[in-house]
Amino acid sequence: MGNHSIVLARAGIGAFSAILSAAVLLTGPAVPVAMADATIGTTTSLSAPTLDPKPTGRTAQVTAHVTPSSGSGPSGTITLYDDNGGTRTKLDEQPVTADEAVFTLGADLSEQTYHLVASYGGDATFIGSDSEARTFIAGPRPTSTVPQLSGPHDVSGTFAQKGDVVTVTAKVDDAGTTGNVSVAGNVTIQVDGVAKGSTTANGELQLSTASWTIGSHTVRAVYAGDGTDHAGSNGSVSINIVANVVEASGVGVQYATFYPYKDGYRDTVAIRGKRNEPISVTIRIYSPTGSKVRTYAIAMAAGVYSVAWNGRNTAGTALAAGKYKVVQTLRDALGSTRVVTSYTTLSKKRLYTQTTYVTKLGSAYSAKGADGGGSVTRSTTAGWAKLAAGSSGNGFAAAGWELVLPSAKVYKSIAWQVYAKYPLSTSPTGIGMQNFVWCARSSSWSDVCFDHWKGIGNSAYSARWYSTSGSIVTNRSGRYVRGIVEGVVATTWVYKVRVRVTYAVLR
């Protein structure tokens, strides 16, 4: 009897719960009613929708999770409601699978703001529970629009020279809370409120600043939206227009003085420059008295330009010596000009070539070295240097001389020559010249710094000249030349050393 009464009491409570639940759907919220014998509490949560806002015509998913306070495996269903100020409208109901239920927010969901609540109804073991309300929007997604500027003089677009062509990128981003929908549609570009053209979202528009005034301007991008997925937006940036500058570098003349006598040395002077934008160039040359003697015209283009003036006027007549003024007028595509004045002196001097010898006695060596018992000494016979090679191992004896060439405008050739005697017909003794590319003049006199080696030998043991040709480029450091004599067998006697040099002077 007692058990039967308990069953009846439970049946009565169940019927009442069913009536109460129906009333909640019609009149307002209520805490989920637990099954009469459920004992384990739960917590229900609701994830963010995959798209928020969700545009009309698109679907989104939202997932409800049920977490029991102990144990596992809640069953039953979860209902998704729109809770509008306490009045709930059922949107969907799904069974609990693996502690969750996935709801689809339909493509035709009315455009409005929703307050989503997931309500777990409980089962025989687990008590039902509601999630916190989550705000959700169905309708066009917000956007963020900002124009991005870039110009040839400033990639950040904060300034541009008058006449520059500026690239405007209509940067439009989806600004939804969750998810992302590709942005489409057109963007109008305005400058100081006046439409200058249009492009697609995230497209580019080229704008010339030739007609813009000097000073600050506002560039605005206005995105109209795409009618379904996205709402419109706009944004602006400022750009400062500065005066146009003719962009060129290295404008001037090649030489301060040139010598138009045809001997291969500065016969002409280059009048030149580099144009970093399309520029035309007019070159005018004036005599020392101020008369214009020559004009050159270079067509508009970008890049390096150069003309070679030979010291003659337009008629081809050789001009007098003196200081000439060279005026270059550079004009860009906007008509802006830049005038550069340079001077060059026309000289009637010419090169005269001659050959001479620079000589030292052997005893006047600049450096010496020996090993294996060898020695380098100044002989008791005036002028001679005695290079006695060592007898042990690879013993050697070596001496070096530094000679100073005459001053010249051009050095044409050099040769290192040694007046020496050596008792053998073989050539273990050699002469060489320092390579100043390998070793600077400040370096030590190591034989690894020398090249153009040539062996010497004289079975008659009589003195004579030995010679090796050098390089004007590598075997000369300014006016300095270094030569060496090195022997590894017997004794070498050196009486004189010299450099044979062919050079040219101006006069």
SVG drawing of the C-alpha trace seen along z (x, -y; Angstrom):
<svg xmlns="http://www.w3.org/2000/svg" viewBox="-2 -89 138 91">
<polyline fill="none" stroke="black" stroke-width="0.4" points="0.0,0.0 2.8,-2.4 4.6,-1.6 1.5,-2.0 0.8,-5.4 4.3,-6.6 3.9,-5.5 0.6,-7.5 2.3,-10.5 5.0,-10.4 2.5,-10.0 0.7,-13.1 3.8,-15.2 4.7,-14.1 1.3,-15.1 1.6,-18.5 5.1,-19.0 3.8,-18.4 1.1,-21.0 3.6,-23.5 6.0,-23.0 3.3,-23.7 2.5,-26.9 6.1,-28.0 6.2,-27.9 3.2,-30.1 3.7,-32.5 7.4,-32.7 10.6,-31.2 11.0,-28.5 13.8,-26.5 13.9,-23.0 12.0,-20.5 14.2,-17.5 13.1,-14.0 11.6,-12.9 14.5,-10.5 17.3,-12.6 20.0,-13.4 23.1,-14.7 23.2,-18.4 24.4,-19.8 25.7,-22.9 24.6,-23.9 26.7,-26.3 26.2,-27.6 29.1,-28.2 29.4,-31.2 27.6,-30.8 29.9,-30.0 28.6,-33.2 27.6,-36.2 26.0,-38.2 24.5,-35.6 23.4,-37.2 20.1,-36.3 20.5,-33.4 23.3,-31.8 23.2,-29.2 25.1,-29.1 25.7,-26.5 25.7,-26.9 26.6,-24.1 25.1,-23.5 27.2,-21.5 26.0,-19.7 28.5,-19.1 27.4,-17.0 28.8,-17.7 29.8,-14.0 29.5,-10.9 29.0,-11.0 26.5,-10.4 23.6,-12.8 20.7,-11.9 17.5,-13.5 17.2,-16.7 18.3,-20.3 16.0,-23.0 17.3,-26.2 15.2,-29.3 15.1,-33.0 14.6,-34.6 13.1,-38.1 12.7,-39.7 11.4,-36.6 9.3,-35.4 10.8,-32.3 10.3,-31.3 11.5,-27.8 13.9,-27.7 15.1,-24.1 15.4,-20.9 18.1,-18.3 19.0,-15.1 22.0,-15.1 24.9,-13.2 28.3,-12.9 27.2,-15.7 26.3,-18.2 23.7,-19.1 24.3,-21.1 21.7,-23.5 21.4,-25.1 20.3,-28.7 18.4,-28.7 19.0,-30.7 15.6,-32.3 15.9,-33.4 14.3,-36.8 16.8,-39.8 16.8,-40.8 18.8,-40.5 18.3,-37.2 19.1,-36.1 19.9,-32.4 19.3,-30.1 20.0,-26.4 17.8,-24.4 18.7,-20.9 15.5,-19.0 17.3,-16.4 16.8,-12.6 16.4,-10.0 19.9,-10.6 20.8,-14.2 19.0,-17.3 18.2,-19.8 19.8,-23.2 19.8,-26.4 22.7,-28.2 23.4,-31.9 21.7,-33.9 24.0,-34.7 23.2,-37.7 23.1,-36.8 22.4,-38.9 20.8,-37.8 21.3,-40.3 24.2,-42.0 27.6,-41.7 29.4,-44.9 32.5,-46.0 35.6,-48.1 36.7,-50.3 40.0,-52.2 41.8,-53.6 45.5,-52.8 47.7,-55.2 51.1,-54.6 53.1,-57.0 56.5,-57.0 58.0,-59.3 56.4,-57.8 55.1,-54.2 53.2,-55.0 51.1,-57.6 51.5,-60.4 52.7,-62.8 53.2,-63.1 54.7,-65.6 52.3,-67.5 51.9,-65.5 52.6,-62.1 50.3,-59.3 49.1,-57.9 47.7,-54.3 44.6,-54.0 43.8,-50.5 40.1,-50.3 40.8,-48.1 37.4,-46.6 37.3,-43.9 34.6,-41.7 34.0,-42.9 31.7,-40.2 32.0,-38.9 32.6,-35.3 33.4,-33.7 34.2,-35.4 32.4,-36.1 34.3,-37.2 33.6,-40.9 32.4,-41.9 30.9,-45.1 32.1,-48.5 34.0,-51.3 33.8,-55.0 37.0,-57.0 36.5,-60.6 39.0,-63.4 37.8,-66.3 34.3,-65.0 34.4,-64.8 34.1,-61.4 37.2,-60.6 36.4,-57.1 35.5,-53.7 37.0,-50.2 36.0,-46.9 36.4,-46.0 40.1,-45.6 40.9,-46.8 43.1,-49.7 42.5,-53.1 45.3,-55.3 44.9,-59.0 47.0,-61.8 47.7,-64.7 48.6,-67.1 45.4,-69.2 45.5,-69.0 46.6,-72.1 49.6,-72.2 48.6,-71.2 46.5,-68.5 43.7,-66.5 41.3,-63.9 40.9,-60.7 37.8,-58.7 36.7,-55.3 32.9,-54.7 31.8,-51.0 28.1,-50.7 27.7,-47.1 26.8,-44.2 23.0,-44.1 23.0,-40.7 26.1,-39.7 27.6,-43.0 26.6,-46.5 28.3,-49.6 31.0,-51.5 33.6,-54.2 36.9,-55.5 39.4,-58.2 43.1,-59.2 44.9,-62.4 47.7,-63.0 49.9,-66.1 50.8,-67.4 54.1,-69.2 55.7,-71.1 57.0,-69.0 60.7,-68.5 62.6,-67.5 64.1,-64.1 67.7,-63.9 71.1,-63.1 74.8,-63.4 74.1,-66.4 77.4,-68.1 80.6,-67.7 83.2,-65.0 86.4,-67.0 87.3,-70.3 89.9,-70.6 90.1,-68.8 92.6,-68.9 91.0,-68.6 94.3,-67.8 93.7,-64.3 96.3,-62.3 93.9,-60.0 94.1,-62.0 90.9,-63.8 90.3,-64.8 86.6,-65.4 84.6,-66.2 81.3,-64.4 78.3,-66.6 76.0,-64.1 73.4,-63.2 70.8,-60.6 67.1,-61.2 64.9,-59.4 61.7,-60.4 60.9,-61.4 63.0,-64.6 64.2,-66.5 67.5,-68.3 68.9,-71.3 72.7,-72.0 74.1,-75.4 77.9,-76.1 79.1,-79.7 82.6,-81.1 84.6,-83.0 83.2,-86.2 79.6,-85.0 78.9,-84.1 76.9,-80.9 79.1,-78.6 77.3,-75.3 73.9,-73.8 72.7,-70.2 69.1,-69.0 68.2,-65.6 64.7,-64.2 62.5,-63.5 63.2,-60.1 64.3,-58.5 67.8,-57.1 71.4,-58.2 72.3,-60.7 75.7,-62.0 77.2,-64.1 80.9,-64.5 82.1,-68.0 85.3,-68.3 86.0,-71.9 84.5,-73.2 81.6,-75.4 78.5,-74.6 80.4,-75.3 83.2,-72.9 85.8,-75.6 88.3,-74.9 87.8,-77.3 90.3,-79.3 91.6,-78.1 89.7,-79.3 87.0,-78.6 83.6,-77.6 80.2,-77.7 77.9,-74.7 74.2,-75.3 71.9,-72.3 68.1,-72.9 66.1,-69.8 62.3,-69.9 59.9,-67.2 56.5,-66.1 54.7,-68.7 56.8,-71.6 58.8,-72.0 62.4,-72.9 65.8,-72.5 68.8,-74.5 72.3,-73.2 75.4,-75.3 78.9,-73.8 82.3,-74.9 85.1,-73.2 88.4,-74.6 89.6,-74.1 93.4,-73.7 95.6,-73.8 98.2,-71.7 99.0,-68.3 100.8,-65.1 104.4,-64.6 105.7,-61.1 109.3,-60.2 111.2,-57.3 113.8,-57.5 115.5,-55.4 115.4,-55.7 118.5,-54.1 120.0,-53.0 123.2,-51.4 122.9,-47.8 124.4,-48.8 121.4,-51.2 118.9,-48.4 115.8,-49.2 115.3,-45.8 117.1,-42.6 116.6,-39.0 118.5,-35.7 118.1,-32.2 120.1,-29.0 123.3,-30.9 122.9,-33.3 123.7,-37.0 123.2,-40.3 126.0,-42.9 127.3,-46.0 130.5,-45.0 133.8,-46.7 133.8,-47.3 131.8,-50.6 128.2,-50.2 127.9,-46.4 125.6,-44.4 126.6,-40.8 123.8,-38.3 125.4,-35.1 122.8,-32.3 122.8,-30.0 124.2,-26.5 121.8,-24.6 118.4,-23.4 116.7,-25.9 118.8,-28.8 118.5,-32.0 119.5,-35.7 117.4,-38.5 117.4,-42.3 114.8,-44.7 114.8,-48.3 112.1,-50.9 112.4,-53.5 110.4,-56.7 109.1,-57.4 109.0,-60.9 105.8,-62.8 103.5,-62.3 99.9,-62.6 100.1,-59.1 102.4,-56.2 102.5,-53.9 105.0,-51.1 107.6,-50.0 110.3,-47.4 112.5,-46.2 116.2,-45.9 119.1,-44.6 122.9,-44.8 124.3,-41.7 126.6,-38.7 126.1,-35.1 128.5,-32.2 126.2,-29.6 124.4,-29.1 121.3,-27.8 118.8,-30.2 118.1,-29.6 118.5,-33.4 115.5,-35.5 114.2,-39.0 110.6,-40.2 108.3,-43.1 106.0,-43.8 102.3,-43.3 100.5,-46.1 97.1,-44.5 98.4,-41.4 100.3,-43.4 100.0,-47.1 103.1,-49.3 102.9,-49.2 103.3,-45.4 106.5,-43.5 109.0,-42.6 107.9,-38.9 108.7,-37.3 105.0,-36.1 104.2,-39.8 106.2,-39.7 105.4,-38.6 106.8,-38.8 109.7,-36.6 112.6,-36.0 115.6,-33.8 119.2,-35.0 122.4,-33.0 125.8,-33.7 128.4,-31.0 131.0,-33.5 130.5,-35.3 130.5,-38.7 128.0,-41.4 125.2,-42.3 121.6,-43.6 118.6,-41.4 115.1,-42.7 111.4,-41.8 108.4,-43.9 105.8,-44.9 102.2,-46.2 101.4,-49.9 98.2,-48.8 99.5,-46.2 103.2,-46.8 103.0,-50.5 101.6,-52.3 101.4,-55.9 104.9,-56.9 106.5,-53.9 107.9,-50.7 109.6,-47.9 111.9,-45.2 113.6,-42.2 116.6,-40.0 116.6,-36.6 119.1,-33.8 119.1,-30.3 122.5,-28.9 126.0,-30.5 126.5,-34.2 124.8,-36.9 126.5,-40.3 124.2,-43.3 125.8,-46.6 122.8,-48.6 119.0,-48.4 116.7,-50.6 113.2,-51.1 112.7,-51.8 109.6,-54.0 107.7,-55.5 105.4,-58.3 103.7,-61.4 103.5,-64.9 101.3,-67.9 102.8,-71.1"/>
</svg>
